[in-house]
Amino acid sequence: MNTGGLDLFNLASLRLRWLSERQGVVTQNIASADVSGYRAKEIEPFESFLEHAVKRPTSESAEVSEAEGAWETDLSGNNVVLEEQMVAAADTAGQYRMVTSLYRKAHELMIAVAGRG
């Protein structure tokens, strides 16, 4: 994957923005789990988001589409599976912790190299 010359801090910033948007979509799905006719949404993969990041303005969000679930739709037309959404929320939180840790370590390294640490 070509990162288009993005440095670590810009790449981490894009990842955090994508994770924030993913968490928002998952949260909306969980909140709408009992709404008749609601169709679960999902965010585009990070790889696609990253490929388009150079072309998109910084204020534009990742693409959100209807989720293609393997589970059946219930009688009300709702296709949200809470178990899937809870796994997605936990995965997003774990990725967020990892990226923020890497960002912090890179910042500490920059300070150490500059001789202020």
C-alpha positions, 0 to 999 in steps of 0.5 A, spaced: 500 500 500 502 506 498 501 511 503 503 517 499 509 520 503 505 520 509 509 521 515 507 517 522 504 522 525 499 524 519 498 516 518 496 516 526 492 522 525 488 519 519 487 512 523 484 516 529 479 520 525 477 513 521 476 509 528 472 515 531 468 515 525 467 507 525 465 508 533 460 513 531 457 508 526 457 502 531 454 506 536 448 508 532 447 501 530 447 499 537 442 505 539 438 503 533 437 495 534 430 496 536 428 501 531 423 497 526 426 497 519 433 500 521 438 497 516 445 496 520 451 501 517 458 500 516 464 504 514 469 503 509 475 499 510 481 503 512 485 501 506 480 505 502 479 511 506 487 511 506 487 511 499 482 516 498 485 521 504 490 524 499 484 526 494 479 528 499 479 535 503 480 534 511 473 535 513 470 530 509 468 523 512 469 516 510 464 513 506 458 509 510 454 504 507 449 499 509 452 493 512 452 486 508 450 482 514 450 474 514 445 474 519 437 474 517 433 480 518 428 480 524 420 481 522 421 488 523 426 489 518 431 491 522 438 487 521 442 489 527 446 484 530 448 486 537 453 481 538 457 483 532 456 490 534 459 489 540 465 485 537 466 491 533 466 496 538 471 492 542 475 492 536 475 499 535 477 501 542 483 496 542 485 499 535 484 506 538 489 504 544 494 501 540 494 507 535 494 513 541 500 509 544 504 509 538 503 516 537 505 517 544 511 513 543 513 517 537 512 523 540 517 521 546 522 519 541 522 526 537 523 529 544 528 525 546 532 526 539 531 533 540 535 533 547 529 535 551 527 528 554 
